Amino acid sequence: MPTITVTRDILYERLGCTFTEEEFEDECFDFGIELDDVVQENGITKFKIDIPANRYDLLCVEGLSRAMNVFRERSKAPRFIVKPSRETMTVDDSVKSVRPYCVAAVLRDITFTEEIYNSFILLQDKLHQNIGRERSLVSIGTHDLDTIQGPFTYKATPPEEIKFRPLNQDTVMTANEMFEKFKQTYLKPYLQILEGSPVYPIITDANGVVLSLPPIINGEHSKITLSTKNIFIEITAKDREKAKIVLDTICTMFSEHCLDQFSCEAVEIVTSSGSVTTPKMGYRTEVCSAKEMCLKSGITDLSPDDVANLLCRMYLPSKCQGDEVSVEIGPTRHDILHQCDIEEDVAIAYGYNNITKQIPDIYTIGTEQEVNKLTDSVREELARAGFTEVLTFSLCSRDDISTNLRIPKAIDNAVQIANPKTFEFQVVRTQLLPGILKTVSCNRKMPLPLKLFEVNDIVIKEEDADTGCKNLRNVCALYCGKTSGFEVVHGVLDRLMMALNEKNYSIQQSSDPMFFSGRGADVLLGSKKIGHLGILHPEVLEKFEISLPCSVLEINLEPLI
């Protein structure tokens, strides 16, 4: 859930009244947002407000105050207008391999104050972080239109051929020089989006001036200032729909500061397959049953007219049509995908606290899952046996479950993370043992012996499962001391089986490479293997930087249910 910071006095001015902190917190709750914190910055009171992740229209003070005023019935939702195109953007086929989509718009005769300018920049940052996924899917470029000349071109060029003066820099640089310099700045996380690509995307004007190198940085030449009157907005993306949403959001939020309020100018986007104009800022209509919406919301006392009035408060202009409600969904409400989203807004406008509590018609009794009952019993038994429970990460490195345990082929059965951020979190664990060994490694100065256990899920591949994998509930117990302690973990196995009243188990010698030769055994339930126990091989201990002998027991609990 994104959090925005707004100046209290500016927000109150736009809302047309003031509140105590408690009153404003209640207003936020009624509207479906949350006042997270109140802070002082240089003597100025600011609110930190949590916004639903899909409400992009609330990510700046303009959108938040406008929506709250509509909710409080101080104003009506404005109607947005797109004027005919006067500018053109040509999208070259060379960008298809890097960032294939581009949309654009123009805001004319806008008036900036310092507060509006800061809000304009902050909205772009929030959109980059949220729907733009840290610029990997969508990136925004805004330019002073009076300093550049159309038509504009979006193309991809080898980095050594790109040369311009980046935003807030003093010198002209090539793309490679920029990347080297920006590795020491806040732009470092974004460089990996383009690094390794033979070509980088750029946007140029009719004179060849480079406007931006998306998604990294804009050019200093077209920098926006407080005196800027006309803004050229370009959005480049890997997802066309997200690009349209971002463009609609910026235009609908800041067109209110234009001379002709709530209007923007379209830009013609020319590609090899044809041309379109953006933004569309379109409206669509959904017709919903008032009775059905109330029923699903748990509301029993509303007429269709009442439902339509509630939706009008939620920035969804609506009209009653007999027993149905016609709902108009505008360019600020891209979060409305289905009737259930409209039903949610009915409940918010009605007030969750005003919905009468009802006993469900269907009588059911909830019970604890059997595997969780068994898990709690095993935890209690191991705790009574003097073992300490640990909770380790579900993710680990590829080596931890394979080569470090002397089982290289184990990686074939592991679920791997597509884009791991660190070497420590590359796969989902297939055993609990690596996490416990890391715990021992980090607690070598603790008094001996160390007796640790964990009862938790592992994940292995399963071709027949819908997800291609399945969870298994395992228990792992480890003894680390001056002696191997094999008899301790063997005793733990016997104690668990006795507590679970399970007599049909046995152990037989195994050749598992993680154990000393002749010091490892498989645990069988009937004729089915459910786990193993033994003394860990010195090479395994060395990989985890443990200098003392360790014995381990790990079994799957689910066959014991």
Salt bridges, closest charged atoms under 4 A:
ASP9 OD1 - ARG8 NE 3.21
GLU27 OE1 - ARG72 NE 3.85
GLU41 OE1 - LYS46 NZ 3.26
ASP57 OD2 - ARG55 NH2 2.86
GLU62 OE2 - HIS257 NE2 3.03
GLU87 OE2 - ARG108 NH2 3.90
ASP93 OD1 - LYS96 NZ 3.78
GLU180 OE1 - LYS183 NZ 3.78
GLU234 OE2 - HIS143 NE2 2.85
ASP239 OD2 - LYS242 NZ 3.81
GLU241 OE2 - LYS244 NZ 3.75
ASP248 OD2 - HIS334 NE2 3.04
GLU256 OE2 - ARG14 NH2 2.70
GLU256 OE1 - ARG66 NH2 2.66
ASP260 OD2 - LYS83 NZ 2.83
GLU265 OE1 - ARG86 NH2 3.17
GLU265 OE1 - ARG108 NE 2.45
GLU286 OE2 - ARG284 NE 3.46
GLU292 OE2 - LYS296 NZ 3.10
GLU328 OE2 - ARG79 NH1 2.73
ASP335 OD2 - ARG333 NH2 2.76
GLU343 OE2 - LYS296 NZ 3.95
ASP345 OD2 - ARG333 NH2 2.82
GLU370 OE2 - LYS373 NZ 3.76
ASP376 OD1 - ARG379 NH1 3.45
GLU380 OE1 - ARG384 NH2 3.60
GLU381 OE2 - ARG384 NH1 2.97
GLU381 OE1 - ARG495 NE 3.05
GLU389 OE2 - ARG379 NE 2.64
ASP400 OD2 - LYS438 NZ 2.53
GLU424 OE1 - LYS438 NZ 2.79
GLU454 OE2 - ARG429 NH1 3.42
ASP457 OD1 - ARG473 NE 2.49
GLU462 OE1 - LYS470 NZ 3.41
ASP494 OD2 - HIS490 NE2 3.90
ASP512 OD2 - HIS532 ND1 3.61
ASP522 OD1 - LYS529 NZ 3.32
GLU539 OE1 - ARG406 NE 3.02
